[in-house]
């Protein structure tokens, strides 16, 4: 997660779920839980032209969100992480 402090931008290793407030666990500065991080800059043909939105969901909130999708999430498997 990125936090703007004055002109300085600090990256945080731990993020907080925007939906339930769950703080992701971390060992020192290394995240011990994965999360969904979304960043969107809205374009000209939206009502939010130029606005940047970002948010984070924990895995449980992600599962709940996608369970309501009319079209299921496309899935695949990654065997190597870079
Ligand atoms: Zn959550």
PDB file of the backbone (N, CA, C, O) and the ligand in Angstrom, with CONECT records:
HET     ZN  A 101       1
ATOM      1  N   UNK A   1       0.850  -1.175   0.000  1.00  0.00           N
ATOM      2  CA  UNK A   1       0.000   0.000   0.000  1.00  0.00           C
ATOM      3  C   UNK A   1       0.892   1.234   0.000  1.00  0.00           C
ATOM      4  O   UNK A   1       1.959   1.235   0.614  1.00  0.00           O
ATOM      5  N   UNK A   2       0.464   2.259  -0.675  1.00  0.00           N
ATOM      6  CA  UNK A   2       1.244   3.485  -0.776  1.00  0.00           C
ATOM      7  C   UNK A   2       0.565   4.556   0.061  1.00  0.00           C
ATOM      8  O   UNK A   2      -0.640   4.781  -0.053  1.00  0.00           O
ATOM      9  N   UNK A   3       1.339   5.199   0.887  1.00  0.00           N
ATOM     10  CA  UNK A   3       0.797   6.262   1.728  1.00  0.00           C
ATOM     11  C   UNK A   3       1.541   7.545   1.393  1.00  0.00           C
ATOM     12  O   UNK A   3       2.771   7.584   1.405  1.00  0.00           O
ATOM     13  N   UNK A   4       0.784   8.594   1.096  1.00  0.00           N
ATOM     14  CA  UNK A   4       1.383   9.869   0.728  1.00  0.00           C
ATOM     15  C   UNK A   4       1.590  10.684   1.992  1.00  0.00           C
ATOM     16  O   UNK A   4       0.632  10.988   2.703  1.00  0.00           O
ATOM     17  N   UNK A   5       2.837  11.038   2.274  1.00  0.00           N
ATOM     18  CA  UNK A   5       3.150  11.880   3.424  1.00  0.00           C
ATOM     19  C   UNK A   5       3.904  13.081   2.879  1.00  0.00           C
ATOM     20  O   UNK A   5       5.082  12.976   2.538  1.00  0.00           O
ATOM     21  N   UNK A   6       3.231  14.221   2.795  1.00  0.00           N
ATOM     22  CA  UNK A   6       3.846  15.391   2.179  1.00  0.00           C
ATOM     23  C   UNK A   6       4.194  15.067   0.744  1.00  0.00           C
ATOM     24  O   UNK A   6       3.336  14.619  -0.017  1.00  0.00           O
ATOM     25  N   UNK A   7       5.440  15.287   0.362  1.00  0.00           N
ATOM     26  CA  UNK A   7       5.868  14.926  -0.985  1.00  0.00           C
ATOM     27  C   UNK A   7       6.538  13.569  -0.991  1.00  0.00           C
ATOM     28  O   UNK A   7       6.864  13.029  -2.048  1.00  0.00           O
ATOM     29  N   UNK A   8       6.747  13.007   0.231  1.00  0.00           N
ATOM     30  CA  UNK A   8       7.418  11.720   0.338  1.00  0.00           C
ATOM     31  C   UNK A   8       6.382  10.593   0.196  1.00  0.00           C
ATOM     32  O   UNK A   8       5.313  10.645   0.805  1.00  0.00           O
ATOM     33  N   UNK A   9       6.706   9.596  -0.599  1.00  0.00           N
ATOM     34  CA  UNK A   9       5.814   8.454  -0.768  1.00  0.00           C
ATOM     35  C   UNK A   9       6.449   7.258  -0.080  1.00  0.00           C
ATOM     36  O   UNK A   9       7.568   6.865  -0.409  1.00  0.00           O
ATOM     37  N   UNK A  10       5.722   6.676   0.887  1.00  0.00           N
ATOM     38  CA  UNK A  10       6.237   5.515   1.606  1.00  0.00           C
ATOM     39  C   UNK A  10       5.434   4.288   1.227  1.00  0.00           C
ATOM     40  O   UNK A  10       4.205   4.334   1.165  1.00  0.00           O
ATOM     41  N   UNK A  11       6.128   3.197   0.976  1.00  0.00           N
ATOM     42  CA  UNK A  11       5.463   1.927   0.695  1.00  0.00           C
ATOM     43  C   UNK A  11       5.371   1.154   2.001  1.00  0.00           C
ATOM     44  O   UNK A  11       6.346   1.063   2.747  1.00  0.00           O
ATOM     45  N   UNK A  12       4.198   0.600   2.273  1.00  0.00           N
ATOM     46  CA  UNK A  12       4.010  -0.205   3.465  1.00  0.00           C
ATOM     47  C   UNK A  12       3.945  -1.664   3.063  1.00  0.00           C
ATOM     48  O   UNK A  12       3.292  -2.019   2.082  1.00  0.00           O
ATOM     49  N   UNK A  13       4.628  -2.516   3.830  1.00  0.00           N
ATOM     50  CA  UNK A  13       4.635  -3.939   3.517  1.00  0.00           C
ATOM     51  C   UNK A  13       3.313  -4.585   3.903  1.00  0.00           C
ATOM     52  O   UNK A  13       2.937  -5.613   3.340  1.00  0.00           O
ATOM     53  N   UNK A  14       2.608  -3.996   4.851  1.00  0.00           N
ATOM     54  CA  UNK A  14       1.360  -4.572   5.336  1.00  0.00           C
ATOM     55  C   UNK A  14       0.216  -3.688   4.875  1.00  0.00           C
ATOM     56  O   UNK A  14       0.305  -2.462   4.941  1.00  0.00           O
ATOM     57  N   UNK A  15      -0.858  -4.309   4.407  1.00  0.00           N
ATOM     58  CA  UNK A  15      -2.023  -3.509   4.039  1.00  0.00           C
ATOM     59  C   UNK A  15      -3.226  -3.931   4.864  1.00  0.00           C
ATOM     60  O   UNK A  15      -3.238  -5.005   5.465  1.00  0.00           O
ATOM     61  N   UNK A  16      -4.215  -3.093   4.885  1.00  0.00           N
ATOM     62  CA  UNK A  16      -5.439  -3.319   5.650  1.00  0.00           C
ATOM     63  C   UNK A  16      -6.590  -3.480   4.680  1.00  0.00           C
ATOM     64  O   UNK A  16      -6.737  -2.686   3.752  1.00  0.00           O
ATOM     65  N   UNK A  17      -7.410  -4.501   4.885  1.00  0.00           N
ATOM     66  CA  UNK A  17      -8.549  -4.759   4.010  1.00  0.00           C
ATOM     67  C   UNK A  17      -9.542  -3.599   4.110  1.00  0.00           C
ATOM     68  O   UNK A  17     -10.000  -3.259   5.201  1.00  0.00           O
ATOM     69  N   UNK A  18      -9.865  -3.003   2.981  1.00  0.00           N
ATOM     70  CA  UNK A  18     -10.795  -1.871   2.968  1.00  0.00           C
ATOM     71  C   UNK A  18     -12.201  -2.293   3.354  1.00  0.00           C
ATOM     72  O   UNK A  18     -12.981  -1.463   3.820  1.00  0.00           O
ATOM     73  N   UNK A  19     -12.543  -3.558   3.174  1.00  0.00           N
ATOM     74  CA  UNK A  19     -13.913  -4.005   3.433  1.00  0.00           C
ATOM     75  C   UNK A  19     -14.149  -4.365   4.901  1.00  0.00           C
ATOM     76  O   UNK A  19     -15.149  -3.949   5.487  1.00  0.00           O
ATOM     77  N   UNK A  20     -13.222  -5.146   5.505  1.00  0.00           N
ATOM     78  CA  UNK A  20     -13.460  -5.627   6.877  1.00  0.00           C
ATOM     79  C   UNK A  20     -12.471  -5.068   7.887  1.00  0.00           C
ATOM     80  O   UNK A  20     -12.662  -5.245   9.090  1.00  0.00           O
ATOM     81  N   UNK A  21     -11.430  -4.405   7.435  1.00  0.00           N
ATOM     82  CA  UNK A  21     -10.457  -3.806   8.346  1.00  0.00           C
ATOM     83  C   UNK A  21      -9.371  -4.755   8.814  1.00  0.00           C
ATOM     84  O   UNK A  21      -8.534  -4.381   9.634  1.00  0.00           O
ATOM     85  N   UNK A  22      -9.373  -5.987   8.300  1.00  0.00           N
ATOM     86  CA  UNK A  22      -8.355  -6.964   8.684  1.00  0.00           C
ATOM     87  C   UNK A  22      -6.973  -6.475   8.271  1.00  0.00           C
ATOM     88  O   UNK A  22      -6.757  -6.100   7.118  1.00  0.00           O
ATOM     89  N   UNK A  23      -6.042  -6.480   9.219  1.00  0.00           N
ATOM     90  CA  UNK A  23      -4.655  -6.090   8.924  1.00  0.00           C
ATOM     91  C   UNK A  23      -3.893  -7.352   8.555  1.00  0.00           C
ATOM     92  O   UNK A  23      -3.823  -8.304   9.333  1.00  0.00           O
ATOM     93  N   UNK A  24      -3.320  -7.344   7.351  1.00  0.00           N
ATOM     94  CA  UNK A  24      -2.590  -8.518   6.883  1.00  0.00           C
ATOM     95  C   UNK A  24      -1.364  -8.746   7.757  1.00  0.00           C
ATOM     96  O   UNK A  24      -0.637  -7.812   8.093  1.00  0.00           O
ATOM     97  N   UNK A  25      -1.154  -9.996   8.115  1.00  0.00           N
ATOM     98  CA  UNK A  25       0.010 -10.352   8.918  1.00  0.00           C
ATOM     99  C   UNK A  25       1.287 -10.204   8.116  1.00  0.00           C
ATOM    100  O   UNK A  25       1.307 -10.367   6.896  1.00  0.00           O
ATOM    101  N   UNK A  26       2.346  -9.893   8.835  1.00  0.00           N
ATOM    102  CA  UNK A  26       3.659  -9.799   8.198  1.00  0.00           C
ATOM    103  C   UNK A  26       4.719 -10.215   9.212  1.00  0.00           C
ATOM    104  O   UNK A  26       4.589  -9.965  10.411  1.00  0.00           O
ATOM    105  N   UNK A  27       5.757 -10.847   8.709  1.00  0.00           N
ATOM    106  CA  UNK A  27       6.918 -11.130   9.542  1.00  0.00           C
ATOM    107  C   UNK A  27       7.944 -10.059   9.213  1.00  0.00           C
ATOM    108  O   UNK A  27       8.498 -10.032   8.114  1.00  0.00           O
ATOM    109  N   UNK A  28       8.188  -9.186  10.164  1.00  0.00           N
ATOM    110  CA  UNK A  28       9.023  -7.999   9.952  1.00  0.00           C
ATOM    111  C   UNK A  28       8.380  -7.183   8.825  1.00  0.00           C
ATOM    112  O   UNK A  28       7.286  -6.652   9.016  1.00  0.00           O
ATOM    113  N   UNK A  29       9.008  -7.069   7.689  1.00  0.00           N
ATOM    114  CA  UNK A  29       8.397  -6.281   6.610  1.00  0.00           C
ATOM    115  C   UNK A  29       7.924  -7.162   5.465  1.00  0.00           C
ATOM    116  O   UNK A  29       7.485  -6.652   4.434  1.00  0.00           O
ATOM    117  N   UNK A  30       8.010  -8.490   5.632  1.00  0.00           N
ATOM    118  CA  UNK A  30       7.610  -9.397   4.555  1.00  0.00           C
ATOM    119  C   UNK A  30       6.173  -9.863   4.789  1.00  0.00           C
ATOM    120  O   UNK A  30       5.883 -10.458   5.827  1.00  0.00           O
ATOM    121  N   UNK A  31       5.267  -9.601   3.839  1.00  0.00           N
ATOM    122  CA  UNK A  31       3.872 -10.021   4.006  1.00  0.00           C
ATOM    123  C   UNK A  31       3.756 -11.534   4.176  1.00  0.00           C
ATOM    124  O   UNK A  31       4.382 -12.297   3.439  1.00  0.00           O
ATOM    125  N   UNK A  32       2.950 -11.966   5.153  1.00  0.00           N
ATOM    126  CA  UNK A  32       2.724 -13.389   5.385  1.00  0.00           C
ATOM    127  C   UNK A  32       1.349 -13.805   4.893  1.00  0.00           C
ATOM    128  O   UNK A  32       0.986 -14.978   4.978  1.00  0.00           O
ATOM    129  N   UNK A  33       0.591 -12.862   4.385  1.00  0.00           N
ATOM    130  CA  UNK A  33      -0.710 -13.150   3.796  1.00  0.00           C
ATOM    131  C   UNK A  33      -0.779 -12.419   2.467  1.00  0.00           C
ATOM    132  O   UNK A  33      -0.207 -11.341   2.304  1.00  0.00           O
ATOM    133  N   UNK A  34      -1.476 -13.012   1.532  1.00  0.00           N
ATOM    134  CA  UNK A  34      -1.643 -12.350   0.251  1.00  0.00           C
ATOM    135  C   UNK A  34      -2.953 -11.563   0.270  1.00  0.00           C
ATOM    136  O   UNK A  34      -3.838 -11.841   1.079  1.00  0.00           O
ATOM    137  N   UNK A  35      -3.069 -10.605  -0.602  1.00  0.00           N
ATOM    138  CA  UNK A  35      -4.285  -9.809  -0.684  1.00  0.00           C
ATOM    139  C   UNK A  35      -4.483  -9.356  -2.122  1.00  0.00           C
ATOM    140  O   UNK A  35      -3.589  -9.483  -2.959  1.00  0.00           O
ATOM    141  N   UNK A  36      -5.649  -8.836  -2.390  1.00  0.00           N
ATOM    142  CA  UNK A  36      -5.926  -8.253  -3.704  1.00  0.00           C
ATOM    143  C   UNK A  36      -5.760  -6.752  -3.580  1.00  0.00           C
ATOM    144  O   UNK A  36      -6.439  -6.111  -2.778  1.00  0.00           O
ATOM    145  N   UNK A  37      -4.855  -6.187  -4.374  1.00  0.00           N
ATOM    146  CA  UNK A  37      -4.660  -4.741  -4.376  1.00  0.00           C
ATOM    147  C   UNK A  37      -5.103  -4.221  -5.736  1.00  0.00           C
ATOM    148  O   UNK A  37      -4.646  -4.703  -6.773  1.00  0.00           O
ATOM    149  N   UNK A  38      -5.990  -3.242  -5.727  1.00  0.00           N
ATOM    150  CA  UNK A  38      -6.526  -2.682  -6.967  1.00  0.00           C
ATOM    151  C   UNK A  38      -6.216  -1.200  -7.023  1.00  0.00           C
ATOM    152  O   UNK A  38      -6.432  -0.465  -6.060  1.00  0.00           O
ATOM    153  N   UNK A  39      -5.706  -0.776  -8.165  1.00  0.00           N
ATOM    154  CA  UNK A  39      -5.485   0.653  -8.394  1.00  0.00           C
ATOM    155  C   UNK A  39      -6.088   0.994  -9.745  1.00  0.00           C
ATOM    156  O   UNK A  39      -5.813   0.324 -10.740  1.00  0.00           O
ATOM    157  N   UNK A  40      -6.907   2.031  -9.783  1.00  0.00           N
ATOM    158  CA  UNK A  40      -7.603   2.418 -11.011  1.00  0.00           C
ATOM    159  C   UNK A  40      -7.525   3.929 -11.197  1.00  0.00           C
ATOM    160  O   UNK A  40      -7.865   4.702 -10.301  1.00  0.00           O
ATOM    161  N   UNK A  41      -7.077   4.323 -12.365  1.00  0.00           N
ATOM    162  CA  UNK A  41      -7.157   5.736 -12.747  1.00  0.00           C
ATOM    163  C   UNK A  41      -8.308   5.829 -13.738  1.00  0.00           C
ATOM    164  O   UNK A  41      -8.267   5.250 -14.823  1.00  0.00           O
ATOM    165  N   UNK A  42      -9.332   6.571 -13.337  1.00  0.00           N
ATOM    166  CA  UNK A  42     -10.530   6.667 -14.164  1.00  0.00           C
ATOM    167  C   UNK A  42     -10.280   7.555 -15.371  1.00  0.00           C
ATOM    168  O   UNK A  42      -9.594   8.573 -15.282  1.00  0.00           O
ATOM    169  N   UNK A  43     -10.839   7.159 -16.484  1.00  0.00           N
ATOM    170  CA  UNK A  43     -10.598   7.846 -17.740  1.00  0.00           C
ATOM    171  C   UNK A  43     -11.643   8.889 -18.093  1.00  0.00           C
ATOM    172  O   UNK A  43     -12.581   9.148 -17.339  1.00  0.00           O
ATOM    173  N   UNK A  44     -11.450   9.471 -19.254  1.00  0.00           N
ATOM    174  CA  UNK A  44     -12.264  10.582 -19.744  1.00  0.00           C
ATOM    175  C   UNK A  44     -13.746  10.245 -19.831  1.00  0.00           C
ATOM    176  O   UNK A  44     -14.592  11.095 -19.551  1.00  0.00           O
ATOM    177  N   UNK A  45     -14.065   9.022 -20.214  1.00  0.00           N
ATOM    178  CA  UNK A  45     -15.474   8.664 -20.412  1.00  0.00           C
ATOM    179  C   UNK A  45     -16.141   8.151 -19.140  1.00  0.00           C
ATOM    180  O   UNK A  45     -17.131   7.423 -19.209  1.00  0.00           O
ATOM    181  N   UNK A  46     -15.614   8.521 -17.998  1.00  0.00           N
ATOM    182  CA  UNK A  46     -16.245   8.185 -16.724  1.00  0.00           C
ATOM    183  C   UNK A  46     -16.655   9.481 -16.021  1.00  0.00           C
ATOM    184  O   UNK A  46     -16.324  10.581 -16.465  1.00  0.00           O
ATOM    185  N   UNK A  47     -17.372   9.325 -14.931  1.00  0.00           N
ATOM    186  CA  UNK A  47     -17.753  10.486 -14.120  1.00  0.00           C
ATOM    187  C   UNK A  47     -16.621  10.907 -13.176  1.00  0.00           C
ATOM    188  O   UNK A  47     -16.735  11.905 -12.464  1.00  0.00           O
ATOM    189  N   UNK A  48     -15.523  10.132 -13.179  1.00  0.00           N
ATOM    190  CA  UNK A  48     -14.413  10.384 -12.245  1.00  0.00           C
ATOM    191  C   UNK A  48     -13.133  10.712 -13.000  1.00  0.00           C
ATOM    192  O   UNK A  48     -12.042  10.382 -12.537  1.00  0.00           O
ATOM    193  N   UNK A  49     -13.249  11.337 -14.121  1.00  0.00           N
ATOM    194  CA  UNK A  49     -12.121  11.624 -15.014  1.00  0.00           C
ATOM    195  C   UNK A  49     -10.868  12.066 -14.262  1.00  0.00           C
ATOM    196  O   UNK A  49     -10.865  13.104 -13.600  1.00  0.00           O
ATOM    197  N   UNK A  50      -9.815  11.277 -14.369  1.00  0.00           N
ATOM    198  CA  UNK A  50      -8.528  11.619 -13.775  1.00  0.00           C
ATOM    199  C   UNK A  50      -8.370  11.225 -12.320  1.00  0.00           C
ATOM    200  O   UNK A  50      -7.283  11.379 -11.763  1.00  0.00           O
ATOM    201  N   UNK A  51      -9.420  10.722 -11.686  1.00  0.00           N
ATOM    202  CA  UNK A  51      -9.319  10.344 -10.273  1.00  0.00           C
ATOM    203  C   UNK A  51      -8.634   8.986 -10.150  1.00  0.00           C
ATOM    204  O   UNK A  51      -8.901   8.070 -10.927  1.00  0.00           O
ATOM    205  N   UNK A  52      -7.742   8.871  -9.156  1.00  0.00           N
ATOM    206  CA  UNK A  52      -7.066   7.601  -8.895  1.00  0.00           C
ATOM    207  C   UNK A  52      -7.672   6.989  -7.642  1.00  0.00           C
ATOM    208  O   UNK A  52      -7.694   7.619  -6.584  1.00  0.00           O
ATOM    209  N   UNK A  53      -8.160   5.765  -7.761  1.00  0.00           N
ATOM    210  CA  UNK A  53      -8.716   5.032  -6.632  1.00  0.00           C
ATOM    211  C   UNK A  53      -7.870   3.800  -6.389  1.00  0.00           C
ATOM    212  O   UNK A  53      -7.418   3.166  -7.343  1.00  0.00           O
ATOM    213  N   UNK A  54      -7.646   3.447  -5.134  1.00  0.00           N
ATOM    214  CA  UNK A  54      -6.953   2.206  -4.814  1.00  0.00           C
ATOM    215  C   UNK A  54      -7.561   1.620  -3.550  1.00  0.00           C
ATOM    216  O   UNK A  54      -8.019   2.341  -2.664  1.00  0.00           O
ATOM    217  N   UNK A  55      -7.554   0.301  -3.490  1.00  0.00           N
ATOM    218  CA  UNK A  55      -8.081  -0.387  -2.322  1.00  0.00           C
ATOM    219  C   UNK A  55      -7.520  -1.798  -2.264  1.00  0.00           C
ATOM    220  O   UNK A  55      -6.935  -2.304  -3.221  1.00  0.00           O
ATOM    221  N   UNK A  56      -7.722  -2.419  -1.095  1.00  0.00           N
ATOM    222  CA  UNK A  56      -7.152  -3.734  -0.826  1.00  0.00           C
ATOM    223  C   UNK A  56      -8.227  -4.612  -0.200  1.00  0.00           C
ATOM    224  O   UNK A  56      -9.035  -4.142   0.601  1.00  0.00           O
ATOM    225  N   UNK A  57      -8.232  -5.887  -0.567  1.00  0.00           N
ATOM    226  CA  UNK A  57      -9.147  -6.853   0.045  1.00  0.00           C
ATOM    227  C   UNK A  57      -8.345  -8.036   0.578  1.00  0.00           C
ATOM    228  O   UNK A  57      -7.400  -8.495  -0.063  1.00  0.00           O
ATOM    229  N   UNK A  58      -8.732  -8.530   1.765  1.00  0.00           N
ATOM    230  CA  UNK A  58      -8.134  -9.761   2.277  1.00  0.00           C
ATOM    231  C   UNK A  58      -8.712 -10.932   1.465  1.00  0.00           C
ATOM    232  O   UNK A  58      -9.672 -10.759   0.715  1.00  0.00           O
ATOM    233  N   UNK A  59      -8.126 -12.107   1.622  1.00  0.00           N
ATOM    234  CA  UNK A  59      -8.556 -13.253   0.818  1.00  0.00           C
ATOM    235  C   UNK A  59     -10.002 -13.643   1.110  1.00  0.00           C
ATOM    236  O   UNK A  59     -10.732 -14.025   0.196  1.00  0.00           O
ATOM    237  N   UNK A  60     -10.426 -13.551   2.371  1.00  0.00           N
ATOM    238  CA  UNK A  60     -11.803 -13.915   2.724  1.00  0.00           C
ATOM    239  C   UNK A  60     -12.802 -12.971   2.055  1.00  0.00           C
ATOM    240  O   UNK A  60     -13.824 -13.420   1.537  1.00  0.00           O
ATOM    241  N   UNK A  61     -12.516 -11.680   2.062  1.00  0.00           N
ATOM    242  CA  UNK A  61     -13.415 -10.713   1.421  1.00  0.00           C
ATOM    243  C   UNK A  61     -13.380 -10.873  -0.097  1.00  0.00           C
ATOM    244  O   UNK A  61     -14.395 -10.685  -0.768  1.00  0.00           O
ATOM    245  N   UNK A  62     -12.219 -11.219  -0.633  1.00  0.00           N
ATOM    246  CA  UNK A  62     -12.115 -11.488  -2.066  1.00  0.00           C
ATOM    247  C   UNK A  62     -13.025 -12.666  -2.435  1.00  0.00           C
ATOM    248  O   UNK A  62     -13.785 -12.596  -3.401  1.00  0.00           O
ATOM    249  N   UNK A  63     -12.936 -13.756  -1.646  1.00  0.00           N
ATOM    250  CA  UNK A  63     -13.748 -14.938  -1.929  1.00  0.00           C
ATOM    251  C   UNK A  63     -15.241 -14.604  -1.893  1.00  0.00           C
ATOM    252  O   UNK A  63     -16.013 -15.071  -2.731  1.00  0.00           O
ATOM    253  N   UNK A  64     -15.637 -13.787  -0.907  1.00  0.00           N
ATOM    254  CA  UNK A  64     -17.038 -13.404  -0.785  1.00  0.00           C
ATOM    255  C   UNK A  64     -17.470 -12.548  -1.978  1.00  0.00           C
ATOM    256  O   UNK A  64     -18.567 -12.725  -2.510  1.00  0.00           O
ATOM    257  N   UNK A  65     -16.608 -11.626  -2.394  1.00  0.00           N
ATOM    258  CA  UNK A  65     -16.919 -10.749  -3.530  1.00  0.00           C
ATOM    259  C   UNK A  65     -17.121 -11.568  -4.807  1.00  0.00           C
ATOM    260  O   UNK A  65     -18.135 -11.423  -5.489  1.00  0.00           O
ATOM    261  N   UNK A  66     -16.156 -12.421  -5.122  1.00  0.00           N
ATOM    262  CA  UNK A  66     -16.221 -13.146  -6.398  1.00  0.00           C
ATOM    263  C   UNK A  66     -17.295 -14.226  -6.388  1.00  0.00           C
ATOM    264  O   UNK A  66     -17.743 -14.651  -7.453  1.00  0.00           O
ATOM    265  N   UNK A  67     -17.721 -14.681  -5.203  1.00  0.00           N
ATOM    266  CA  UNK A  67     -18.781 -15.693  -5.149  1.00  0.00           C
ATOM    267  C   UNK A  67     -20.104 -15.126  -5.660  1.00  0.00           C
ATOM    268  O   UNK A  67     -21.008 -15.885  -6.010  1.00  0.00           O
ATOM    269  N   UNK A  68     -20.223 -13.797  -5.705  1.00  0.00           N
ATOM    270  CA  UNK A  68     -21.439 -13.159  -6.202  1.00  0.00           C
ATOM    271  C   UNK A  68     -21.384 -12.830  -7.685  1.00  0.00           C
ATOM    272  O   UNK A  68     -22.347 -12.289  -8.230  1.00  0.00           O
ATOM    273  N   UNK A  69     -20.277 -13.146  -8.347  1.00  0.00           N
ATOM    274  CA  UNK A  69     -20.152 -12.853  -9.775  1.00  0.00           C
ATOM    275  C   UNK A  69     -21.097 -13.724 -10.596  1.00  0.00           C
ATOM    276  O   UNK A  69     -21.254 -14.910 -10.306  1.00  0.00           O
ATOM    277  N   UNK A  70     -21.727 -13.149 -11.615  1.00  0.00           N
ATOM    278  CA  UNK A  70     -22.573 -13.912 -12.534  1.00  0.00           C
ATOM    279  C   UNK A  70     -21.685 -14.806 -13.407  1.00  0.00           C
ATOM    280  O   UNK A  70     -22.030 -15.953 -13.693  1.00  0.00           O
ATOM    281  N   UNK A  71     -20.548 -14.267 -13.821  1.00  0.00           N
ATOM    282  CA  UNK A  71     -19.574 -15.032 -14.593  1.00  0.00           C
ATOM    283  C   UNK A  71     -18.414 -15.357 -13.660  1.00  0.00           C
ATOM    284  O   UNK A  71     -17.778 -14.448 -13.126  1.00  0.00           O
ATOM    285  N   UNK A  72     -18.131 -16.638 -13.458  1.00  0.00           N
ATOM    286  CA  UNK A  72     -17.068 -17.008 -12.514  1.00  0.00           C
ATOM    287  C   UNK A  72     -15.704 -16.456 -12.931  1.00  0.00           C
ATOM    288  O   UNK A  72     -15.455 -16.192 -14.107  1.00  0.00           O
ATOM    289  N   UNK A  73     -14.841 -16.290 -11.951  1.00  0.00           N
ATOM    290  CA  UNK A  73     -13.471 -15.841 -12.187  1.00  0.00           C
ATOM    291  C   UNK A  73     -12.747 -16.871 -13.045  1.00  0.00           C
ATOM    292  O   UNK A  73     -12.876 -18.076 -12.827  1.00  0.00           O
ATOM    293  N   UNK A  74     -11.983 -16.385 -14.025  1.00  0.00           N
ATOM    294  CA  UNK A  74     -11.150 -17.304 -14.802  1.00  0.00           C
ATOM    295  C   UNK A  74      -9.995 -17.734 -13.920  1.00  0.00           C
ATOM    296  O   UNK A  74      -9.394 -16.908 -13.233  1.00  0.00           O
ATOM    297  N   UNK A  75      -9.683 -19.011 -13.933  1.00  0.00           N
ATOM    298  CA  UNK A  75      -8.610 -19.507 -13.094  1.00  0.00           C
ATOM    299  C   UNK A  75      -7.570 -20.245 -13.927  1.00  0.00           C
ATOM    300  O   UNK A  75      -7.869 -20.754 -15.008  1.00  0.00           O
ATOM    301  N   UNK A  76      -6.393 -20.293 -13.431  1.00  0.00           N
ATOM    302  CA  UNK A  76      -5.285 -21.013 -14.034  1.00  0.00           C
ATOM    303  C   UNK A  76      -4.278 -21.258 -12.929  1.00  0.00           C
ATOM    304  O   UNK A  76      -4.483 -20.826 -11.794  1.00  0.00           O
ATOM    305  N   UNK A  77      -3.212 -21.935 -13.240  1.00  0.00           N
ATOM    306  CA  UNK A  77      -2.217 -22.220 -12.229  1.00  0.00           C
ATOM    307  C   UNK A  77      -0.863 -21.673 -12.644  1.00  0.00           C
ATOM    308  O   UNK A  77      -0.446 -21.806 -13.794  1.00  0.00           O
ATOM    309  N   UNK A  78      -0.185 -21.054 -11.683  1.00  0.00           N
ATOM    310  CA  UNK A  78       1.157 -20.537 -11.912  1.00  0.00           C
ATOM    311  C   UNK A  78       2.111 -21.426 -11.131  1.00  0.00           C
ATOM    312  O   UNK A  78       1.951 -21.599  -9.923  1.00  0.00           O
ATOM    313  N   UNK A  79       3.083 -21.980 -11.797  1.00  0.00           N
ATOM    314  CA  UNK A  79       4.006 -22.875 -11.113  1.00  0.00           C
ATOM    315  C   UNK A  79       5.317 -22.204 -10.729  1.00  0.00           C
ATOM    316  O   UNK A  79       6.047 -22.693  -9.867  1.00  0.00           O
ATOM    317  N   UNK A  80       5.609 -21.077 -11.378  1.00  0.00           N
ATOM    318  CA  UNK A  80       6.842 -20.356 -11.044  1.00  0.00           C
ATOM    319  C   UNK A  80       6.508 -18.899 -10.747  1.00  0.00           C
ATOM    320  O   UNK A  80       5.863 -18.210 -11.537  1.00  0.00           O
ATOM    321  N   UNK A  81       6.970 -18.458  -9.585  1.00  0.00           N
ATOM    322  CA  UNK A  81       6.780 -17.054  -9.214  1.00  0.00           C
ATOM    323  C   UNK A  81       8.085 -16.325  -9.457  1.00  0.00           C
ATOM    324  O   UNK A  81       9.144 -16.778  -9.021  1.00  0.00           O
ATOM    325  N   UNK A  82       8.019 -15.214 -10.141  1.00  0.00           N
ATOM    326  CA  UNK A  82       9.229 -14.429 -10.430  1.00  0.00           C
ATOM    327  C   UNK A  82       9.423 -13.395  -9.362  1.00  0.00           C
ATOM    328  O   UNK A  82      10.383 -12.627  -9.413  1.00  0.00           O
TER     329      UNK A  82
HETATM  330 ZN    ZN A 101     -11.430  -8.354   4.475  1.00  0.00          ZN
END
